[in-house]
Amino acid sequence: MGIHHTYKSQRGERAERKQAKQDALRRKSDARKARKKKVEQKDTIIVPEDQIITMDFLTNPKNK
């Protein structure tokens, strides 16, 4: 008997390991994207339309 007999019999196990690896990478990537998006949303400042934007408003750290 050669190695080719055991190779085919383990096809299902290899497929499961590959699928688990892909799922783990996808979850890791999604988590990274979610963290990045959360940080981007945190840094943005929303100014009401009726407020005039002055240099003091832009440079004053208390407004952020």
PDB file of N, H, CA, C and O in Angstrom:
ATOM      1  N   MET A   1       0.840  -1.173   0.000  1.00  0.00           N
ATOM      2  CA  MET A   1       0.000   0.000   0.000  1.00  0.00           C
ATOM      3  C   MET A   1       0.892   1.245   0.000  1.00  0.00           C
ATOM      4  O   MET A   1       1.957   1.280   0.615  1.00  0.00           O
ATOM      5  N   GLY A   2       0.429   2.221  -0.687  1.00  0.00           N
ATOM      6  H   GLY A   2      -0.437   2.193  -1.187  1.00  0.00           H
ATOM      7  CA  GLY A   2       1.190   3.469  -0.753  1.00  0.00           C
ATOM      8  C   GLY A   2       0.457   4.589  -0.038  1.00  0.00           C
ATOM      9  O   GLY A   2      -0.619   4.400   0.530  1.00  0.00           O
ATOM     10  N   ILE A   3       1.059   5.729  -0.083  1.00  0.00           N
ATOM     11  H   ILE A   3       1.933   5.882  -0.545  1.00  0.00           H
ATOM     12  CA  ILE A   3       0.486   6.889   0.598  1.00  0.00           C
ATOM     13  C   ILE A   3      -0.793   7.359  -0.090  1.00  0.00           C
ATOM     14  O   ILE A   3      -1.630   8.007   0.539  1.00  0.00           O
ATOM     15  N   HIS A   4      -0.953   7.041  -1.365  1.00  0.00           N
ATOM     16  H   HIS A   4      -0.274   6.514  -1.876  1.00  0.00           H
ATOM     17  CA  HIS A   4      -2.127   7.513  -2.093  1.00  0.00           C
ATOM     18  C   HIS A   4      -3.423   6.908  -1.561  1.00  0.00           C
ATOM     19  O   HIS A   4      -4.493   7.478  -1.776  1.00  0.00           O
ATOM     20  N   HIS A   5      -3.359   5.795  -0.888  1.00  0.00           N
ATOM     21  H   HIS A   5      -2.490   5.332  -0.713  1.00  0.00           H
ATOM     22  CA  HIS A   5      -4.574   5.193  -0.343  1.00  0.00           C
ATOM     23  C   HIS A   5      -5.080   5.982   0.869  1.00  0.00           C
ATOM     24  O   HIS A   5      -6.289   6.117   1.053  1.00  0.00           O
ATOM     25  N   THR A   6      -4.180   6.496   1.686  1.00  0.00           N
ATOM     26  H   THR A   6      -3.197   6.386   1.537  1.00  0.00           H
ATOM     27  CA  THR A   6      -4.605   7.263   2.855  1.00  0.00           C
ATOM     28  C   THR A   6      -4.918   8.706   2.475  1.00  0.00           C
ATOM     29  O   THR A   6      -5.680   9.377   3.172  1.00  0.00           O
ATOM     30  N   TYR A   7      -4.351   9.181   1.401  1.00  0.00           N
ATOM     31  H   TYR A   7      -3.732   8.637   0.835  1.00  0.00           H
ATOM     32  CA  TYR A   7      -4.579  10.566   0.977  1.00  0.00           C
ATOM     33  C   TYR A   7      -6.050  10.797   0.653  1.00  0.00           C
ATOM     34  O   TYR A   7      -6.645  11.776   1.104  1.00  0.00           O
ATOM     35  N   LYS A   8      -6.628   9.904  -0.119  1.00  0.00           N
ATOM     36  H   LYS A   8      -6.145   9.108  -0.485  1.00  0.00           H
ATOM     37  CA  LYS A   8      -8.034  10.068  -0.497  1.00  0.00           C
ATOM     38  C   LYS A   8      -8.969   9.868   0.691  1.00  0.00           C
ATOM     39  O   LYS A   8     -10.027  10.494   0.766  1.00  0.00           O
ATOM     40  N   SER A   9      -8.588   9.012   1.601  1.00  0.00           N
ATOM     41  H   SER A   9      -7.729   8.503   1.540  1.00  0.00           H
ATOM     42  CA  SER A   9      -9.465   8.751   2.738  1.00  0.00           C
ATOM     43  C   SER A   9      -9.509   9.933   3.710  1.00  0.00           C
ATOM     44  O   SER A   9     -10.433  10.030   4.518  1.00  0.00           O
ATOM     45  N   GLN A  10      -8.542  10.812   3.643  1.00  0.00           N
ATOM     46  H   GLN A  10      -7.792  10.733   2.986  1.00  0.00           H
ATOM     47  CA  GLN A  10      -8.503  11.967   4.538  1.00  0.00           C
ATOM     48  C   GLN A  10      -9.022  13.236   3.863  1.00  0.00           C
ATOM     49  O   GLN A  10      -8.855  14.333   4.397  1.00  0.00           O
ATOM     50  N   ARG A  11      -9.632  13.101   2.729  1.00  0.00           N
ATOM     51  H   ARG A  11      -9.768  12.210   2.295  1.00  0.00           H
ATOM     52  CA  ARG A  11     -10.110  14.254   1.966  1.00  0.00           C
ATOM     53  C   ARG A  11     -11.094  15.103   2.775  1.00  0.00           C
ATOM     54  O   ARG A  11     -11.010  16.331   2.760  1.00  0.00           O
ATOM     55  N   GLY A  12     -12.014  14.460   3.472  1.00  0.00           N
ATOM     56  H   GLY A  12     -12.082  13.463   3.484  1.00  0.00           H
ATOM     57  CA  GLY A  12     -13.005  15.190   4.264  1.00  0.00           C
ATOM     58  C   GLY A  12     -12.378  15.972   5.411  1.00  0.00           C
ATOM     59  O   GLY A  12     -12.768  17.105   5.693  1.00  0.00           O
ATOM     60  N   GLU A  13     -11.405  15.355   6.065  1.00  0.00           N
ATOM     61  H   GLU A  13     -11.088  14.435   5.836  1.00  0.00           H
ATOM     62  CA  GLU A  13     -10.724  16.035   7.172  1.00  0.00           C
ATOM     63  C   GLU A  13      -9.974  17.264   6.674  1.00  0.00           C
ATOM     64  O   GLU A  13     -10.003  18.316   7.313  1.00  0.00           O
ATOM     65  N   ARG A  14      -9.306  17.131   5.540  1.00  0.00           N
ATOM     66  H   ARG A  14      -9.283  16.277   5.021  1.00  0.00           H
ATOM     67  CA  ARG A  14      -8.575  18.269   4.977  1.00  0.00           C
ATOM     68  C   ARG A  14      -9.532  19.386   4.586  1.00  0.00           C
ATOM     69  O   ARG A  14      -9.234  20.562   4.797  1.00  0.00           O
ATOM     70  N   ALA A  15     -10.667  19.032   4.023  1.00  0.00           N
ATOM     71  H   ALA A  15     -10.909  18.077   3.852  1.00  0.00           H
ATOM     72  CA  ALA A  15     -11.656  20.037   3.628  1.00  0.00           C
ATOM     73  C   ALA A  15     -12.192  20.774   4.854  1.00  0.00           C
ATOM     74  O   ALA A  15     -12.380  21.989   4.814  1.00  0.00           O
ATOM     75  N   GLU A  16     -12.437  20.047   5.938  1.00  0.00           N
ATOM     76  H   GLU A  16     -12.284  19.059   5.970  1.00  0.00           H
ATOM     77  CA  GLU A  16     -12.926  20.681   7.166  1.00  0.00           C
ATOM     78  C   GLU A  16     -11.882  21.627   7.750  1.00  0.00           C
ATOM     79  O   GLU A  16     -12.216  22.729   8.188  1.00  0.00           O
ATOM     80  N   ARG A  17     -10.613  21.198   7.758  1.00  0.00           N
ATOM     81  H   ARG A  17     -10.342  20.303   7.402  1.00  0.00           H
ATOM     82  CA  ARG A  17      -9.553  22.066   8.277  1.00  0.00           C
ATOM     83  C   ARG A  17      -9.405  23.317   7.425  1.00  0.00           C
ATOM     84  O   ARG A  17      -9.219  24.413   7.952  1.00  0.00           O
ATOM     85  N   LYS A  18      -9.486  23.154   6.115  1.00  0.00           N
ATOM     86  H   LYS A  18      -9.637  22.263   5.687  1.00  0.00           H
ATOM     87  CA  LYS A  18      -9.369  24.295   5.212  1.00  0.00           C
ATOM     88  C   LYS A  18     -10.531  25.265   5.429  1.00  0.00           C
ATOM     89  O   LYS A  18     -10.327  26.478   5.470  1.00  0.00           O
ATOM     90  N   GLN A  19     -11.737  24.740   5.565  1.00  0.00           N
ATOM     91  H   GLN A  19     -11.903  23.754   5.531  1.00  0.00           H
ATOM     92  CA  GLN A  19     -12.915  25.584   5.790  1.00  0.00           C
ATOM     93  C   GLN A  19     -12.805  26.318   7.125  1.00  0.00           C
ATOM     94  O   GLN A  19     -13.146  27.498   7.211  1.00  0.00           O
ATOM     95  N   ALA A  20     -12.333  25.633   8.161  1.00  0.00           N
ATOM     96  H   ALA A  20     -12.055  24.675   8.091  1.00  0.00           H
ATOM     97  CA  ALA A  20     -12.171  26.266   9.471  1.00  0.00           C
ATOM     98  C   ALA A  20     -11.132  27.383   9.402  1.00  0.00           C
ATOM     99  O   ALA A  20     -11.305  28.436  10.014  1.00  0.00           O
ATOM    100  N   LYS A  21     -10.062  27.150   8.660  1.00  0.00           N
ATOM    101  H   LYS A  21      -9.922  26.294   8.163  1.00  0.00           H
ATOM    102  CA  LYS A  21      -9.024  28.168   8.507  1.00  0.00           C
ATOM    103  C   LYS A  21      -9.572  29.386   7.772  1.00  0.00           C
ATOM    104  O   LYS A  21      -9.299  30.520   8.166  1.00  0.00           O
ATOM    105  N   GLN A  22     -10.337  29.166   6.717  1.00  0.00           N
ATOM    106  H   GLN A  22     -10.559  28.244   6.397  1.00  0.00           H
ATOM    107  CA  GLN A  22     -10.930  30.271   5.965  1.00  0.00           C
ATOM    108  C   GLN A  22     -11.911  31.055   6.831  1.00  0.00           C
ATOM    109  O   GLN A  22     -11.933  32.284   6.781  1.00  0.00           O
ATOM    110  N   ASP A  23     -12.717  30.357   7.619  1.00  0.00           N
ATOM    111  H   ASP A  23     -12.699  29.358   7.659  1.00  0.00           H
ATOM    112  CA  ASP A  23     -13.674  31.022   8.508  1.00  0.00           C
ATOM    113  C   ASP A  23     -12.954  31.870   9.556  1.00  0.00           C
ATOM    114  O   ASP A  23     -13.376  32.986   9.857  1.00  0.00           O
ATOM    115  N   ALA A  24     -11.860  31.332  10.110  1.00  0.00           N
ATOM    116  H   ALA A  24     -11.517  30.425   9.865  1.00  0.00           H
ATOM    117  CA  ALA A  24     -11.100  32.076  11.115  1.00  0.00           C
ATOM    118  C   ALA A  24     -10.500  33.336  10.507  1.00  0.00           C
ATOM    119  O   ALA A  24     -10.538  34.400  11.124  1.00  0.00           O
ATOM    120  N   LEU A  25      -9.951  33.225   9.309  1.00  0.00           N
ATOM    121  H   LEU A  25      -9.921  32.360   8.808  1.00  0.00           H
ATOM    122  CA  LEU A  25      -9.376  34.396   8.651  1.00  0.00           C
ATOM    123  C   LEU A  25     -10.448  35.426   8.329  1.00  0.00           C
ATOM    124  O   LEU A  25     -10.210  36.627   8.457  1.00  0.00           O
ATOM    125  N   ARG A  26     -11.624  34.969   7.913  1.00  0.00           N
ATOM    126  H   ARG A  26     -11.816  33.994   7.809  1.00  0.00           H
ATOM    127  CA  ARG A  26     -12.712  35.894   7.595  1.00  0.00           C
ATOM    128  C   ARG A  26     -13.187  36.625   8.849  1.00  0.00           C
ATOM    129  O   ARG A  26     -13.414  37.834   8.815  1.00  0.00           O
ATOM    130  N   ARG A  27     -13.338  35.888   9.963  1.00  0.00           N
ATOM    131  H   ARG A  27     -13.153  34.906   9.991  1.00  0.00           H
ATOM    132  CA  ARG A  27     -13.747  36.527  11.220  1.00  0.00           C
ATOM    133  C   ARG A  27     -12.705  37.542  11.683  1.00  0.00           C
ATOM    134  O   ARG A  27     -13.050  38.628  12.151  1.00  0.00           O
ATOM    135  N   LYS A  28     -11.431  37.183  11.550  1.00  0.00           N
ATOM    136  H   LYS A  28     -11.150  36.301  11.171  1.00  0.00           H
ATOM    137  CA  LYS A  28     -10.356  38.084  11.950  1.00  0.00           C
ATOM    138  C   LYS A  28     -10.374  39.350  11.094  1.00  0.00           C
ATOM    139  O   LYS A  28     -10.208  40.455  11.610  1.00  0.00           O
ATOM    140  N   SER A  29     -10.573  39.189   9.805  1.00  0.00           N
ATOM    141  H   SER A  29     -10.708  38.292   9.386  1.00  0.00           H
ATOM    142  CA  SER A  29     -10.621  40.329   8.895  1.00  0.00           C
ATOM    143  C   SER A  29     -11.829  41.211   9.183  1.00  0.00           C
ATOM    144  O   SER A  29     -11.713  42.437   9.198  1.00  0.00           O
ATOM    145  N   ASP A  30     -12.976  40.603   9.409  1.00  0.00           N
ATOM    146  H   ASP A  30     -13.070  39.607   9.396  1.00  0.00           H
ATOM    147  CA  ASP A  30     -14.188  41.373   9.713  1.00  0.00           C
ATOM    148  C   ASP A  30     -14.026  42.163  11.011  1.00  0.00           C
ATOM    149  O   ASP A  30     -14.470  43.307  11.106  1.00  0.00           O
ATOM    150  N   ALA A  31     -13.394  41.551  12.003  1.00  0.00           N
ATOM    151  H   ALA A  31     -13.034  40.622  11.926  1.00  0.00           H
ATOM    152  CA  ALA A  31     -13.175  42.240  13.275  1.00  0.00           C
ATOM    153  C   ALA A  31     -12.234  43.424  13.082  1.00  0.00           C
ATOM    154  O   ALA A  31     -12.443  44.494  13.655  1.00  0.00           O
ATOM    155  N   ARG A  32     -11.203  43.227  12.275  1.00  0.00           N
ATOM    156  H   ARG A  32     -11.033  42.359  11.809  1.00  0.00           H
ATOM    157  CA  ARG A  32     -10.249  44.304  12.017  1.00  0.00           C
ATOM    158  C   ARG A  32     -10.928  45.461  11.287  1.00  0.00           C
ATOM    159  O   ARG A  32     -10.691  46.625  11.609  1.00  0.00           O
ATOM    160  N   LYS A  33     -11.766  45.144  10.313  1.00  0.00           N
ATOM    161  H   LYS A  33     -11.958  44.198  10.051  1.00  0.00           H
ATOM    162  CA  LYS A  33     -12.484  46.184   9.573  1.00  0.00           C
ATOM    163  C   LYS A  33     -13.452  46.921  10.482  1.00  0.00           C
ATOM    164  O   LYS A  33     -13.604  48.137  10.364  1.00  0.00           O
ATOM    165  N   ALA A  34     -14.110  46.206  11.388  1.00  0.00           N
ATOM    166  H   ALA A  34     -13.987  45.218  11.484  1.00  0.00           H
ATOM    167  CA  ALA A  34     -15.058  46.834  12.309  1.00  0.00           C
ATOM    168  C   ALA A  34     -14.338  47.782  13.264  1.00  0.00           C
ATOM    169  O   ALA A  34     -14.830  48.874  13.548  1.00  0.00           O
ATOM    170  N   ARG A  35     -13.166  47.363  13.763  1.00  0.00           N
ATOM    171  H   ARG A  35     -12.766  46.476  13.533  1.00  0.00           H
ATOM    172  CA  ARG A  35     -12.394  48.240  14.646  1.00  0.00           C
ATOM    173  C   ARG A  35     -11.942  49.491  13.903  1.00  0.00           C
ATOM    174  O   ARG A  35     -12.000  50.593  14.447  1.00  0.00           O
ATOM    175  N   LYS A  36     -11.497  49.326  12.671  1.00  0.00           N
ATOM    176  H   LYS A  36     -11.450  48.430  12.229  1.00  0.00           H
ATOM    177  CA  LYS A  36     -11.032  50.460  11.876  1.00  0.00           C
ATOM    178  C   LYS A  36     -12.185  51.426  11.607  1.00  0.00           C
ATOM    179  O   LYS A  36     -12.007  52.641  11.694  1.00  0.00           O
ATOM    180  N   LYS A  37     -13.345  50.903  11.288  1.00  0.00           N
ATOM    181  H   LYS A  37     -13.489  49.916  11.218  1.00  0.00           H
ATOM    182  CA  LYS A  37     -14.502  51.746  11.013  1.00  0.00           C
ATOM    183  C   LYS A  37     -14.932  52.482  12.280  1.00  0.00           C
ATOM    184  O   LYS A  37     -15.318  53.650  12.215  1.00  0.00           O
ATOM    185  N   LYS A  38     -14.869  51.820  13.417  1.00  0.00           N
ATOM    186  H   LYS A  38     -14.556  50.872  13.470  1.00  0.00           H
ATOM    187  CA  LYS A  38     -15.249  52.443  14.683  1.00  0.00           C
ATOM    188  C   LYS A  38     -14.310  53.603  15.005  1.00  0.00           C
ATOM    189  O   LYS A  38     -14.762  54.650  15.467  1.00  0.00           O
ATOM    190  N   VAL A  39     -13.017  53.429  14.768  1.00  0.00           N
ATOM    191  H   VAL A  39     -12.650  52.578  14.392  1.00  0.00           H
ATOM    192  CA  VAL A  39     -12.041  54.490  15.020  1.00  0.00           C
ATOM    193  C   VAL A  39     -12.291  55.659  14.086  1.00  0.00           C
ATOM    194  O   VAL A  39     -12.218  56.810  14.516  1.00  0.00           O
ATOM    195  N   GLU A  40     -12.585  55.395  12.819  1.00  0.00           N
ATOM    196  H   GLU A  40     -12.644  54.459  12.471  1.00  0.00           H
ATOM    197  CA  GLU A  40     -12.849  56.458  11.862  1.00  0.00           C
ATOM    198  C   GLU A  40     -14.086  57.247  12.267  1.00  0.00           C
ATOM    199  O   GLU A  40     -14.090  58.474  12.163  1.00  0.00           O
ATOM    200  N   GLN A  41     -15.117  56.583  12.720  1.00  0.00           N
ATOM    201  H   GLN A  41     -15.114  55.587  12.804  1.00  0.00           H
ATOM    202  CA  GLN A  41     -16.332  57.267  13.135  1.00  0.00           C
ATOM    203  C   GLN A  41     -16.080  58.096  14.392  1.00  0.00           C
ATOM    204  O   GLN A  41     -16.703  59.142  14.578  1.00  0.00           O
ATOM    205  N   LYS A  42     -15.192  57.649  15.234  1.00  0.00           N
ATOM    206  H   LYS A  42     -14.686  56.799  15.083  1.00  0.00           H
ATOM    207  CA  LYS A  42     -14.897  58.351  16.470  1.00  0.00           C
ATOM    208  C   LYS A  42     -14.177  59.674  16.188  1.00  0.00           C
ATOM    209  O   LYS A  42     -14.369  60.641  16.926  1.00  0.00           O
ATOM    210  N   ASP A  43     -13.362  59.737  15.145  1.00  0.00           N
ATOM    211  H   ASP A  43     -13.206  58.952  14.546  1.00  0.00           H
ATOM    212  CA  ASP A  43     -12.569  60.915  14.840  1.00  0.00           C
ATOM    213  C   ASP A  43     -13.343  61.995  14.094  1.00  0.00           C
ATOM    214  O   ASP A  43     -12.870  63.128  14.014  1.00  0.00           O
ATOM    215  N   THR A  44     -14.474  61.694  13.564  1.00  0.00           N
ATOM    216  H   THR A  44     -14.857  60.773  13.629  1.00  0.00           H
ATOM    217  CA  THR A  44     -15.200  62.681  12.779  1.00  0.00           C
ATOM    218  C   THR A  44     -16.003  63.605  13.684  1.00  0.00           C
ATOM    219  O   THR A  44     -16.508  63.202  14.732  1.00  0.00           O
ATOM    220  N   ILE A  45     -16.104  64.847  13.248  1.00  0.00           N
ATOM    221  H   ILE A  45     -15.693  65.174  12.397  1.00  0.00           H
ATOM    222  CA  ILE A  45     -16.870  65.851  13.982  1.00  0.00           C
ATOM    223  C   ILE A  45     -18.053  66.245  13.118  1.00  0.00           C
ATOM    224  O   ILE A  45     -17.886  66.591  11.949  1.00  0.00           O
ATOM    225  N   ILE A  46     -19.233  66.194  13.681  1.00  0.00           N
ATOM    226  H   ILE A  46     -19.369  65.913  14.631  1.00  0.00           H
ATOM    227  CA  ILE A  46     -20.433  66.585  12.957  1.00  0.00           C
ATOM    228  C   ILE A  46     -20.851  67.960  13.465  1.00  0.00           C
ATOM    229  O   ILE A  46     -21.145  68.150  14.645  1.00  0.00           O
ATOM    230  N   VAL A  47     -20.868  68.901  12.545  1.00  0.00           N
ATOM    231  H   VAL A  47     -20.630  68.747  11.586  1.00  0.00           H
ATOM    232  CA  VAL A  47     -21.212  70.280  12.884  1.00  0.00           C
ATOM    233  C   VAL A  47     -22.626  70.548  12.402  1.00  0.00           C
ATOM    234  O   VAL A  47     -22.950  70.251  11.252  1.00  0.00           O
ATOM    235  N   PRO A  48     -23.477  71.104  13.259  1.00  0.00           N
ATOM    236  CA  PRO A  48     -24.829  71.450  12.816  1.00  0.00           C
ATOM    237  C   PRO A  48     -24.784  72.485  11.690  1.00  0.00           C
ATOM    238  O   PRO A  48     -23.854  73.288  11.615  1.00  0.00           O
ATOM    239  N   GLU A  49     -25.776  72.461  10.832  1.00  0.00           N
ATOM    240  H   GLU A  49     -26.531  71.809  10.893  1.00  0.00           H
ATOM    241  CA  GLU A  49     -25.796  73.352   9.678  1.00  0.00           C
ATOM    242  C   GLU A  49     -25.927  74.817  10.069  1.00  0.00           C
ATOM    243  O   GLU A  49     -25.422  75.686   9.359  1.00  0.00           O
ATOM    244  N   ASP A  50     -26.586  75.106  11.172  1.00  0.00           N
ATOM    245  H   ASP A  50     -26.996  74.400  11.749  1.00  0.00           H
ATOM    246  CA  ASP A  50     -26.801  76.502  11.550  1.00  0.00           C
ATOM    247  C   ASP A  50     -25.607  77.116  12.282  1.00  0.00           C
ATOM    248  O   ASP A  50     -25.627  78.310  12.584  1.00  0.00           O
ATOM    249  N   GLN A  51     -24.575  76.333  12.573  1.00  0.00           N
ATOM    250  H   GLN A  51     -24.559  75.364  12.328  1.00  0.00           H
ATOM    251  CA  GLN A  51     -23.412  76.849  13.286  1.00  0.00           C
ATOM    252  C   GLN A  51     -22.351  77.309  12.292  1.00  0.00           C
ATOM    253  O   GLN A  51     -22.096  76.638  11.291  1.00  0.00           O
ATOM    254  N   ILE A  52     -21.736  78.453  12.570  1.00  0.00           N
ATOM    255  H   ILE A  52     -21.943  78.998  13.383  1.00  0.00           H
ATOM    256  CA  ILE A  52     -20.676  78.989  11.723  1.00  0.00           C
ATOM    257  C   ILE A  52     -19.358  78.366  12.169  1.00  0.00           C
ATOM    258  O   ILE A  52     -19.046  78.331  13.359  1.00  0.00           O
ATOM    259  N   ILE A  53     -18.595  77.880  11.207  1.00  0.00           N
ATOM    260  H   ILE A  53     -18.848  77.908  10.240  1.00  0.00           H
ATOM    261  CA  ILE A  53     -17.314  77.249  11.509  1.00  0.00           C
ATOM    262  C   ILE A  53     -16.249  78.342  11.537  1.00  0.00           C
ATOM    263  O   ILE A  53     -15.989  79.001  10.530  1.00  0.00           O
ATOM    264  N   THR A  54     -15.646  78.519  12.695  1.00  0.00           N
ATOM    265  H   THR A  54     -15.857  77.984  13.513  1.00  0.00           H
ATOM    266  CA  THR A  54     -14.587  79.512  12.845  1.00  0.00           C
ATOM    267  C   THR A  54     -13.272  78.800  13.116  1.00  0.00           C
ATOM    268  O   THR A  54     -13.245  77.597  13.372  1.00  0.00           O
ATOM    269  N   MET A  55     -12.183  79.557  13.057  1.00  0.00           N
ATOM    270  H   MET A  55     -12.205  80.535  12.849  1.00  0.00           H
ATOM    271  CA  MET A  55     -10.870  78.985  13.324  1.00  0.00           C
ATOM    272  C   MET A  55     -10.780  78.511  14.779  1.00  0.00           C
ATOM    273  O   MET A  55     -10.131  77.506  15.067  1.00  0.00           O
ATOM    274  N   ASP A  56     -11.420  79.222  15.677  1.00  0.00           N
ATOM    275  H   ASP A  56     -11.948  80.038  15.443  1.00  0.00           H
ATOM    276  CA  ASP A  56     -11.425  78.828  17.081  1.00  0.00           C
ATOM    277  C   ASP A  56     -12.120  77.476  17.262  1.00  0.00           C
ATOM    278  O   ASP A  56     -11.673  76.645  18.053  1.00  0.00           O
ATOM    279  N   PHE A  57     -13.189  77.263  16.543  1.00  0.00           N
ATOM    280  H   PHE A  57     -13.552  77.938  15.900  1.00  0.00           H
ATOM    281  CA  PHE A  57     -13.906  75.986  16.623  1.00  0.00           C
ATOM    282  C   PHE A  57     -13.026  74.836  16.136  1.00  0.00           C
ATOM    283  O   PHE A  57     -13.061  73.744  16.702  1.00  0.00           O
ATOM    284  N   LEU A  58     -12.248  75.076  15.102  1.00  0.00           N
ATOM    285  H   LEU A  58     -12.219  75.963  14.642  1.00  0.00           H
ATOM    286  CA  LEU A  58     -11.404  74.024  14.539  1.00  0.00           C
ATOM    287  C   LEU A  58     -10.192  73.720  15.404  1.00  0.00           C
ATOM    288  O   LEU A  58      -9.747  72.574  15.456  1.00  0.00           O
ATOM    289  N   THR A  59      -9.648  74.726  16.086  1.00  0.00           N
ATOM    290  H   THR A  59     -10.009  75.658  16.044  1.00  0.00           H
ATOM    291  CA  THR A  59      -8.403  74.529  16.826  1.00  0.00           C
ATOM    292  C   THR A  59      -8.596  74.291  18.312  1.00  0.00           C
ATOM    293  O   THR A  59      -7.659  73.850  18.978  1.00  0.00           O
ATOM    294  N   ASN A  60      -9.766  74.563  18.856  1.00  0.00           N
ATOM    295  H   ASN A  60     -10.527  74.922  18.315  1.00  0.00           H
ATOM    296  CA  ASN A  60     -10.008  74.398  20.288  1.00  0.00           C
ATOM    297  C   ASN A  60     -10.214  72.916  20.607  1.00  0.00           C
ATOM    298  O   ASN A  60     -11.171  72.313  20.120  1.00  0.00           O
ATOM    299  N   PRO A  61      -9.331  72.317  21.419  1.00  0.00           N
ATOM    300  CA  PRO A  61      -9.468  70.883  21.716  1.00  0.00           C
ATOM    301  C   PRO A  61     -10.686  70.556  22.580  1.00  0.00           C
ATOM    302  O   PRO A  61     -11.101  69.398  22.632  1.00  0.00           O
ATOM    303  N   LYS A  62     -11.265  71.540  23.255  1.00  0.00           N
ATOM    304  H   LYS A  62     -10.928  72.481  23.213  1.00  0.00           H
ATOM    305  CA  LYS A  62     -12.430  71.279  24.100  1.00  0.00           C
ATOM    306  C   LYS A  62     -13.684  71.015  23.271  1.00  0.00           C
ATOM    307  O   LYS A  62     -14.633  70.406  23.765  1.00  0.00           O
ATOM    308  N   ASN A  63     -13.697  71.458  22.039  1.00  0.00           N
ATOM    309  H   ASN A  63     -12.926  71.953  21.638  1.00  0.00           H
ATOM    310  CA  ASN A  63     -14.862  71.260  21.176  1.00  0.00           C
ATOM    311  C   ASN A  63     -14.948  69.837  20.644  1.00  0.00           C
ATOM    312  O   ASN A  63     -15.991  69.435  20.129  1.00  0.00           O
ATOM    313  N   LYS A  64     -13.887  69.081  20.759  1.00  0.00           N
ATOM    314  H   LYS A  64     -13.040  69.408  21.177  1.00  0.00           H
ATOM    315  CA  LYS A  64     -13.874  67.744  20.157  1.00  0.00           C
ATOM    316  C   LYS A  64     -14.382  66.726  21.080  1.00  0.00           C
ATOM    317  O   LYS A  64     -14.438  65.547  20.729  1.00  0.00           O
TER     318      LYS A  64
END
